[in-house]
Amino acid sequence: MQVHSTIDMARKHLRKVEPSALQHARNRLAETGIARLGFLLPHRVKRMMAAEALALLDHHRQWGELLPEGEGTARQRIDLTQQEVAAHASCIPGLYDCEPLRHSLSVITAEPVLPCPDATRYTVSRLHHDDAVGQWHWDDFAFALTLLVECPPLSDGGFVQTVAHTRRDWDHADVYRTLTRNPIHSWELHPGDLYLMRADTTLHRVHPFVNGRRTTVALAFASRTDAEREQARREAELAPR
């Protein structure tokens, strides 16, 4: 019941978002490839998403402690898959399927925002300060809506860096050339921040950090081009050989 009321709250809030706020976010996304969207969901909904993420990660930690001695003892980055999240959470999957949310995102992106293939729609991730972080990359799908659950203070690093209006390089062979020919922007973010990135044309990374951990909930959405590419891939897989 609590989850249903939370999703209903999100729907009601989204229907009342001012068009001027969406337009401002649209301008920021077009200009920089990233837009803060704290206004898009009420604090209670973001708190519920964060609580689900932390509960999932706590269970994951407990499962790790049950491994035989000598296995799984090294602390590593945690990436919970959609299957794991869907099996133990309700708010995060419910928000992904929230049509008013996709409609608002479509207004901000100035194009249809579509669901991704089932296995890639949402993840819960945790990075520790001693993990290997800082890899520049593009995402496989066009749009990434991210809730920052935990992060280190700015003085320790862990902020987001972006290079907007770049060409997605599937094998990442041209990353350094892209970095040297375009301005790099850095973004200070705080726990509870919600932001949208044009992740297929915005080269990005999390700057390495020296203490603490960084926990996120990420919802991935597709563009029409992504959907056409995935459809062509599925047809190729099914074609007789």
Phi and psi restraints in degrees (value plus and minus 20) as a CYANA .aco file:
   2 GLN   PHI     -82.1   -42.1
   2 GLN   PSI     -61.1   -21.1
   3 VAL   PHI     -84.0   -44.0
   3 VAL   PSI     -64.8   -24.8
   4 HIS   PHI     -80.4   -40.4
   4 HIS   PSI     -61.7   -21.7
   5 SER   PHI     -86.8   -46.8
   5 SER   PSI     -54.0   -14.0
   6 THR   PHI     -87.3   -47.3
   6 THR   PSI     -63.2   -23.2
   7 ILE   PHI     -87.1   -47.1
   7 ILE   PSI     -58.9   -18.9
   8 ASP   PHI     -81.7   -41.7
   8 ASP   PSI     -60.2   -20.2
   9 MET   PHI     -81.4   -41.4
   9 MET   PSI     -61.8   -21.8
  10 ALA   PHI     -82.0   -42.0
  10 ALA   PSI     -64.7   -24.7
  11 ARG   PHI     -80.6   -40.6
  11 ARG   PSI     -67.2   -27.2
  12 LYS   PHI     -82.7   -42.7
  12 LYS   PSI     -61.5   -21.5
  13 HIS   PHI     -83.7   -43.7
  13 HIS   PSI     -64.4   -24.4
  14 LEU   PHI     -82.9   -42.9
  14 LEU   PSI     -54.9   -14.9
  15 ARG   PHI     -89.8   -49.8
  15 ARG   PSI     -38.0     2.0
  16 LYS   PHI    -123.8   -83.8
  16 LYS   PSI     -19.0    21.0
  17 VAL   PHI     -82.7   -42.7
  17 VAL   PSI     114.3   154.3
  18 GLU   PHI     -87.4   -47.4
  18 GLU   PSI     113.5   153.5
  19 PRO   PHI     -75.9   -35.9
  19 PRO   PSI     -51.7   -11.7
  20 SER   PHI     -85.5   -45.5
  20 SER   PSI     -52.9   -12.9
  21 ALA   PHI     -89.0   -49.0
  21 ALA   PSI     -60.8   -20.8
  22 LEU   PHI     -85.1   -45.1
  22 LEU   PSI     -59.7   -19.7
  23 GLN   PHI     -86.0   -46.0
  23 GLN   PSI     -60.2   -20.2
  24 HIS   PHI     -82.6   -42.6
  24 HIS   PSI     -64.7   -24.7
  25 ALA   PHI     -83.4   -43.4
  25 ALA   PSI     -57.3   -17.3
  26 ARG   PHI     -82.1   -42.1
  26 ARG   PSI     -62.5   -22.5
  27 ASN   PHI     -84.8   -44.8
  27 ASN   PSI     -61.2   -21.2
  28 ARG   PHI     -86.0   -46.0
  28 ARG   PSI     -62.1   -22.1
  29 LEU   PHI     -84.2   -44.2
  29 LEU   PSI     -63.2   -23.2
  30 ALA   PHI     -84.5   -44.5
  30 ALA   PSI     -54.5   -14.5
  31 GLU   PHI    -100.0   -60.0
  31 GLU   PSI     -63.9   -23.9
  32 THR   PHI    -137.0   -97.0
  32 THR   PSI     -30.1     9.9
  33 GLY   PHI      61.6   101.6
  33 GLY   PSI     -19.7    20.3
  34 ILE   PHI    -167.3  -127.3
  34 ILE   PSI     123.9   163.9
  35 ALA   PHI    -163.3  -123.3
  35 ALA   PSI     110.6   150.6
  36 ARG   PHI     -95.8   -55.8
  36 ARG   PSI     113.1   153.1
  37 LEU   PHI    -146.6  -106.6
  37 LEU   PSI      21.1    61.1
  38 GLY   PHI     -77.3   -37.3
  38 GLY   PSI     -47.8    -7.8
  39 PHE   PHI     -94.9   -54.9
  39 PHE   PSI     -34.9     5.1
  40 LEU   PHI     -95.7   -55.7
  40 LEU   PSI     -49.6    -9.6
  41 LEU   PHI    -148.8  -108.8
  41 LEU   PSI     123.3   163.3
  42 PRO   PHI     -89.1   -49.1
  42 PRO   PSI     137.9   177.9
  43 HIS   PHI     -77.7   -37.7
  43 HIS   PSI     -57.5   -17.5
  44 ARG   PHI     -82.6   -42.6
  44 ARG   PSI     -58.8   -18.8
  45 VAL   PHI     -88.2   -48.2
  45 VAL   PSI     -63.3   -23.3
  46 LYS   PHI     -84.8   -44.8
  46 LYS   PSI     -56.7   -16.7
  47 ARG   PHI     -84.9   -44.9
  47 ARG   PSI     -58.8   -18.8
  48 MET   PHI     -84.9   -44.9
  48 MET   PSI     -63.2   -23.2
  49 MET   PHI     -79.6   -39.6
  49 MET   PSI     -65.3   -25.3
  50 ALA   PHI     -84.1   -44.1
  50 ALA   PSI     -61.0   -21.0
  51 ALA   PHI     -84.0   -44.0
  51 ALA   PSI     -61.3   -21.3
  52 GLU   PHI     -82.9   -42.9
  52 GLU   PSI     -63.2   -23.2
  53 ALA   PHI     -81.7   -41.7
  53 ALA   PSI     -65.9   -25.9
  54 LEU   PHI     -85.7   -45.7
  54 LEU   PSI     -57.9   -17.9
  55 ALA   PHI     -84.9   -44.9
  55 ALA   PSI     -62.2   -22.2
  56 LEU   PHI     -81.7   -41.7
  56 LEU   PSI     -63.5   -23.5
  57 LEU   PHI     -89.2   -49.2
  57 LEU   PSI     -54.0   -14.0
  58 ASP   PHI     -85.6   -45.6
  58 ASP   PSI     -62.4   -22.4
  59 HIS   PHI     -83.7   -43.7
  59 HIS   PSI     -60.9   -20.9
  60 HIS   PHI     -80.2   -40.2
  60 HIS   PSI     -60.8   -20.8
  61 ARG   PHI     -83.6   -43.6
  61 ARG   PSI     -62.1   -22.1
  62 GLN   PHI     -84.7   -44.7
  62 GLN   PSI     -60.5   -20.5
  63 TRP   PHI     -81.3   -41.3
  63 TRP   PSI     -59.7   -19.7
  64 GLY   PHI     -81.7   -41.7
  64 GLY   PSI     -55.2   -15.2
  65 GLU   PHI     -89.0   -49.0
  65 GLU   PSI     -38.3     1.7
  66 LEU   PHI    -106.1   -66.1
  66 LEU   PSI     -24.3    15.7
  67 LEU   PHI     -85.8   -45.8
  67 LEU   PSI     132.4   172.4
  68 PRO   PHI     -76.7   -36.7
  68 PRO   PSI     132.9   172.9
  69 GLU   PHI     -76.4   -36.4
  69 GLU   PSI     114.7   154.7
  70 GLY   PHI      73.2   113.2
  70 GLY   PSI     -30.8     9.2
  71 GLU   PHI    -129.3   -89.3
  71 GLU   PSI     115.2   155.2
  72 GLY   PHI      49.6    89.6
  72 GLY   PSI       0.0    40.0
  73 THR   PHI    -101.3   -61.3
  73 THR   PSI     -45.7    -5.7
  74 ALA   PHI     -97.6   -57.6
  74 ALA   PSI     111.4   151.4
  75 ARG   PHI     -93.0   -53.0
  75 ARG   PSI     108.6   148.6
  76 GLN   PHI    -153.0  -113.0
  76 GLN   PSI     143.5   183.5
  77 ARG   PHI     -74.6   -34.6
  77 ARG   PSI     121.3   161.3
  78 ILE   PHI    -134.6   -94.6
  78 ILE   PSI     106.5   146.5
  79 ASP   PHI    -147.8  -107.8
  79 ASP   PSI      82.8   122.8
  80 LEU   PHI    -101.5   -61.5
  80 LEU   PSI     109.5   149.5
  81 THR   PHI     -96.0   -56.0
  81 THR   PSI     148.5   188.5
  82 GLN   PHI     -78.3   -38.3
  82 GLN   PSI     -60.3   -20.3
  83 GLN   PHI     -80.0   -40.0
  83 GLN   PSI     -63.2   -23.2
  84 GLU   PHI     -87.2   -47.2
  84 GLU   PSI     -61.1   -21.1
  85 VAL   PHI     -86.7   -46.7
  85 VAL   PSI     -66.4   -26.4
  86 ALA   PHI     -83.3   -43.3
  86 ALA   PSI     -50.0   -10.0
  87 ALA   PHI     -94.1   -54.1
  87 ALA   PSI     -43.1    -3.1
  88 HIS   PHI    -149.0  -109.0
  88 HIS   PSI     -17.4    22.6
  89 ALA   PHI    -154.1  -114.1
  89 ALA   PSI     139.5   179.5
  90 SER   PHI    -146.5  -106.5
  90 SER   PSI     -58.2   -18.2
  91 CYS   PHI     -86.2   -46.2
  91 CYS   PSI     -65.6   -25.6
  92 ILE   PHI     -82.5   -42.5
  92 ILE   PSI     -70.9   -30.9
  93 PRO   PHI     -81.6   -41.6
  93 PRO   PSI     -57.0   -17.0
  94 GLY   PHI     -83.5   -43.5
  94 GLY   PSI     -60.2   -20.2
  95 LEU   PHI     -87.8   -47.8
  95 LEU   PSI     -56.9   -16.9
  96 TYR   PHI     -79.5   -39.5
  96 TYR   PSI     -57.7   -17.7
  97 ASP   PHI    -108.5   -68.5
  97 ASP   PSI     -13.4    26.6
  98 CYS   PHI     -97.4   -57.4
  98 CYS   PSI      90.1   130.1
  99 GLU   PHI     -82.2   -42.2
  99 GLU   PSI     -61.2   -21.2
 100 PRO   PHI     -80.8   -40.8
 100 PRO   PSI     -49.8    -9.8
 101 LEU   PHI     -87.7   -47.7
 101 LEU   PSI     -67.1   -27.1
 102 ARG   PHI     -83.9   -43.9
 102 ARG   PSI     -54.0   -14.0
 103 HIS   PHI     -83.7   -43.7
 103 HIS   PSI     -66.2   -26.2
 104 SER   PHI     -82.7   -42.7
 104 SER   PSI     -61.1   -21.1
 105 LEU   PHI     -84.0   -44.0
 105 LEU   PSI     -55.9   -15.9
 106 SER   PHI     -85.3   -45.3
 106 SER   PSI     -56.7   -16.7
 107 VAL   PHI     -84.2   -44.2
 107 VAL   PSI     -62.8   -22.8
 108 ILE   PHI     -87.8   -47.8
 108 ILE   PSI     -59.4   -19.4
 109 THR   PHI    -105.1   -65.1
 109 THR   PSI     -32.2     7.8
 110 ALA   PHI      44.2    84.2
 110 ALA   PSI       9.0    49.0
 111 GLU   PHI    -183.6  -143.6
 111 GLU   PSI     142.7   182.7
 112 PRO   PHI     -81.8   -41.8
 112 PRO   PSI     112.5   152.5
 113 VAL   PHI    -122.8   -82.8
 113 VAL   PSI      98.8   138.8
 114 LEU   PHI    -135.0   -95.0
 114 LEU   PSI     135.9   175.9
 115 PRO   PHI     -84.4   -44.4
 115 PRO   PSI     126.7   166.7
 116 CYS   PHI    -102.9   -62.9
 116 CYS   PSI     147.9   187.9
 117 PRO   PHI     -73.1   -33.1
 117 PRO   PSI     130.5   170.5
 118 ASP   PHI     -69.9   -29.9
 118 ASP   PSI     -64.3   -24.3
 119 ALA   PHI     -95.8   -55.8
 119 ALA   PSI     -25.0    15.0
 120 THR   PHI    -143.8  -103.8
 120 THR   PSI      -2.7    37.3
 121 ARG   PHI     -98.9   -58.9
 121 ARG   PSI     -60.8   -20.8
 122 TYR   PHI    -170.5  -130.5
 122 TYR   PSI     129.7   169.7
 123 THR   PHI    -160.6  -120.6
 123 THR   PSI     134.2   174.2
 124 VAL   PHI    -136.4   -96.4
 124 VAL   PSI     105.6   145.6
 125 SER   PHI    -149.0  -109.0
 125 SER   PSI     128.6   168.6
 126 ARG   PHI    -156.7  -116.7
 126 ARG   PSI     106.5   146.5
 127 LEU   PHI    -129.8   -89.8
 127 LEU   PSI     117.1   157.1
 128 HIS   PHI    -122.1   -82.1
 128 HIS   PSI     140.8   180.8
 129 HIS   PHI     -82.9   -42.9
 129 HIS   PSI     -45.3    -5.3
 130 ASP   PHI    -117.8   -77.8
 130 ASP   PSI     -10.3    29.7
 131 ASP   PHI     -97.5   -57.5
 131 ASP   PSI     140.2   180.2
 132 ALA   PHI     -99.1   -59.1
 132 ALA   PSI      81.1   121.1
 133 VAL   PHI    -142.2  -102.2
 133 VAL   PSI     152.4   192.4
 134 GLY   PHI      82.3   122.3
 134 GLY   PSI     -12.0    28.0
 135 GLN   PHI     -95.6   -55.6
 135 GLN   PSI     104.9   144.9
 136 TRP   PHI     -92.7   -52.7
 136 TRP   PSI     119.8   159.8
 137 HIS   PHI    -183.0  -143.0
 137 HIS   PSI     143.9   183.9
 138 TRP   PHI    -129.7   -89.7
 138 TRP   PSI     135.7   175.7
 139 ASP   PHI    -108.2   -68.2
 139 ASP   PSI     143.3   183.3
 140 ASP   PHI     -93.4   -53.4
 140 ASP   PSI     -46.5    -6.5
 141 PHE   PHI    -140.9  -100.9
 141 PHE   PSI     141.4   181.4
 142 ALA   PHI     -87.1   -47.1
 142 ALA   PSI     -59.4   -19.4
 143 PHE   PHI    -144.0  -104.0
 143 PHE   PSI     116.8   156.8
 144 ALA   PHI    -148.6  -108.6
 144 ALA   PSI      97.1   137.1
 145 LEU   PHI    -121.9   -81.9
 145 LEU   PSI      97.5   137.5
 146 THR   PHI    -143.2  -103.2
 146 THR   PSI     111.5   151.5
 147 LEU   PHI    -121.9   -81.9
 147 LEU   PSI     103.2   143.2
 148 LEU   PHI    -107.5   -67.5
 148 LEU   PSI      93.0   133.0
 149 VAL   PHI    -109.0   -69.0
 149 VAL   PSI     -66.2   -26.2
 150 GLU   PHI    -159.7  -119.7
 150 GLU   PSI     128.1   168.1
 151 CYS   PHI    -180.6  -140.6
 151 CYS   PSI     135.7   175.7
 152 PRO   PHI     -92.8   -52.8
 152 PRO   PSI     143.2   183.2
 153 PRO   PHI     -85.3   -45.3
 153 PRO   PSI     137.8   177.8
 154 LEU   PHI     -75.6   -35.6
 154 LEU   PSI     -54.4   -14.4
 155 SER   PHI     -83.8   -43.8
 155 SER   PSI     -38.7     1.3
 156 ASP   PHI    -119.3   -79.3
 156 ASP   PSI     -21.3    18.7
 157 GLY   PHI      74.9   114.9
 157 GLY   PSI    -174.7  -134.7
 158 GLY   PHI      60.7   100.7
 158 GLY   PSI     -12.5    27.5
 159 PHE   PHI    -100.6   -60.6
 159 PHE   PSI     147.3   187.3
 160 VAL   PHI    -113.8   -73.8
 160 VAL   PSI     118.5   158.5
 161 GLN   PHI    -143.0  -103.0
 161 GLN   PSI     121.5   161.5
 162 THR   PHI    -158.8  -118.8
 162 THR   PSI     133.1   173.1
 163 VAL   PHI    -149.8  -109.8
 163 VAL   PSI      88.4   128.4
 164 ALA   PHI    -103.6   -63.6
 164 ALA   PSI     141.7   181.7
 165 HIS   PHI      38.1    78.1
 165 HIS   PSI      29.0    69.0
 166 THR   PHI    -133.5   -93.5
 166 THR   PSI     147.1   187.1
 167 ARG   PHI    -117.6   -77.6
 167 ARG   PSI     104.8   144.8
 168 ARG   PHI     -82.5   -42.5
 168 ARG   PSI     105.3   145.3
 169 ASP   PHI    -131.2   -91.2
 169 ASP   PSI      84.1   124.1
 170 TRP   PHI     -80.4   -40.4
 170 TRP   PSI     -53.5   -13.5
 171 ASP   PHI    -117.4   -77.4
 171 ASP   PSI     -15.6    24.4
 172 HIS   PHI      37.5    77.5
 172 HIS   PSI       6.1    46.1
 173 ALA   PHI     -96.4   -56.4
 173 ALA   PSI     -39.1     0.9
 174 ASP   PHI    -131.9   -91.9
 174 ASP   PSI       1.5    41.5
 175 VAL   PHI     -81.9   -41.9
 175 VAL   PSI     -67.6   -27.6
 176 TYR   PHI     -84.2   -44.2
 176 TYR   PSI     -58.5   -18.5
 177 ARG   PHI     -82.7   -42.7
 177 ARG   PSI     -60.9   -20.9
 178 THR   PHI     -82.1   -42.1
 178 THR   PSI     -61.8   -21.8
 179 LEU   PHI     -85.5   -45.5
 179 LEU   PSI     -56.7   -16.7
 180 THR   PHI    -100.2   -60.2
 180 THR   PSI     -34.5     5.5
 181 ARG   PHI    -128.4   -88.4
 181 ARG   PSI     -17.3    22.7
 182 ASN   PHI    -160.2  -120.2
 182 ASN   PSI     131.2   171.2
 183 PRO   PHI     -90.2   -50.2
 183 PRO   PSI     122.0   162.0
 184 ILE   PHI    -122.5   -82.5
 184 ILE   PSI     108.7   148.7
 185 HIS   PHI    -131.0   -91.0
 185 HIS   PSI     123.0   163.0
 186 SER   PHI    -138.2   -98.2
 186 SER   PSI     121.8   161.8
 187 TRP   PHI    -148.5  -108.5
 187 TRP   PSI      99.6   139.6
 188 GLU   PHI    -102.0   -62.0
 188 GLU   PSI     103.6   143.6
 189 LEU   PHI    -145.2  -105.2
 189 LEU   PSI     137.8   177.8
 190 HIS   PHI    -149.0  -109.0
 190 HIS   PSI     137.1   177.1
 191 PRO   PHI     -73.5   -33.5
 191 PRO   PSI     114.2   154.2
 192 GLY   PHI      76.7   116.7
 192 GLY   PSI     -31.8     8.2
 193 ASP   PHI     -91.9   -51.9
 193 ASP   PSI     121.6   161.6
 194 LEU   PHI    -139.7   -99.7
 194 LEU   PSI     108.5   148.5
 195 TYR   PHI    -162.0  -122.0
 195 TYR   PSI     131.5   171.5
 196 LEU   PHI    -133.3   -93.3
 196 LEU   PSI     115.8   155.8
 197 MET   PHI    -145.2  -105.2
 197 MET   PSI     119.1   159.1
 198 ARG   PHI    -101.0   -61.0
 198 ARG   PSI      66.0   106.0
 199 ALA   PHI    -102.1   -62.1
 199 ALA   PSI     -28.8    11.2
 200 ASP   PHI    -112.1   -72.1
 200 ASP   PSI     -38.0     2.0
 201 THR   PHI    -141.7  -101.7
 201 THR   PSI     -14.3    25.7
 202 THR   PHI    -135.1   -95.1
 202 THR   PSI      84.3   124.3
 203 LEU   PHI     -84.8   -44.8
 203 LEU   PSI     114.6   154.6
 204 HIS   PHI    -172.9  -132.9
 204 HIS   PSI     143.7   183.7
 205 ARG   PHI    -180.3  -140.3
 205 ARG   PSI     145.5   185.5
 206 VAL   PHI    -116.9   -76.9
 206 VAL   PSI     103.1   143.1
 207 HIS   PHI     -83.8   -43.8
 207 HIS   PSI     118.6   158.6
 208 PRO   PHI     -73.0   -33.0
 208 PRO   PSI     125.9   165.9
 209 PHE   PHI    -150.2  -110.2
 209 PHE   PSI     135.9   175.9
 210 VAL   PHI    -121.5   -81.5
 210 VAL   PSI     -34.1     5.9
 211 ASN   PHI    -166.3  -126.3
 211 ASN   PSI     137.7   177.7
 212 GLY   PHI      61.1   101.1
 212 GLY   PSI    -178.8  -138.8
 213 ARG   PHI    -167.6  -127.6
 213 ARG   PSI     143.2   183.2
 214 ARG   PHI    -151.2  -111.2
 214 ARG   PSI     100.5   140.5
 215 THR   PHI    -140.6  -100.6
 215 THR   PSI     113.3   153.3
 216 THR   PHI    -158.1  -118.1
 216 THR   PSI     135.1   175.1
 217 VAL   PHI    -133.1   -93.1
 217 VAL   PSI     102.5   142.5
 218 ALA   PHI    -140.7  -100.7
 218 ALA   PSI     107.6   147.6
 219 LEU   PHI    -128.9   -88.9
 219 LEU   PSI     103.2   143.2
 220 ALA   PHI    -122.6   -82.6
 220 ALA   PSI     115.2   155.2
 221 PHE   PHI    -148.6  -108.6
 221 PHE   PSI     134.7   174.7
 222 ALA   PHI    -124.3   -84.3
 222 ALA   PSI     131.9   171.9
 223 SER   PHI    -108.5   -68.5
 223 SER   PSI     153.9   193.9
 224 ARG   PHI     -83.5   -43.5
 224 ARG   PSI     -57.8   -17.8
 225 THR   PHI     -81.5   -41.5
 225 THR   PSI     -62.2   -22.2
 226 ASP   PHI     -80.1   -40.1
 226 ASP   PSI     -65.5   -25.5
 227 ALA   PHI     -82.3   -42.3
 227 ALA   PSI     -61.2   -21.2
 228 GLU   PHI     -85.4   -45.4
 228 GLU   PSI     -59.1   -19.1
 229 ARG   PHI     -83.9   -43.9
 229 ARG   PSI     -63.5   -23.5
 230 GLU   PHI     -86.1   -46.1
 230 GLU   PSI     -57.8   -17.8
 231 GLN   PHI     -83.6   -43.6
 231 GLN   PSI     -63.3   -23.3
 232 ALA   PHI     -83.5   -43.5
 232 ALA   PSI     -58.2   -18.2
 233 ARG   PHI     -84.7   -44.7
 233 ARG   PSI     -63.5   -23.5
 234 ARG   PHI     -84.0   -44.0
 234 ARG   PSI     -62.1   -22.1
 235 GLU   PHI     -83.3   -43.3
 235 GLU   PSI     -57.8   -17.8
 236 ALA   PHI     -85.9   -45.9
 236 ALA   PSI     -57.8   -17.8
 237 GLU   PHI     -87.5   -47.5
 237 GLU   PSI     -52.0   -12.0
 238 LEU   PHI    -107.8   -67.8
 238 LEU   PSI     -33.6     6.4
 239 ALA   PHI     -85.3   -45.3
 239 ALA   PSI     121.8   161.8
 240 PRO   PHI     -84.4   -44.4
 240 PRO   PSI     125.1   165.1
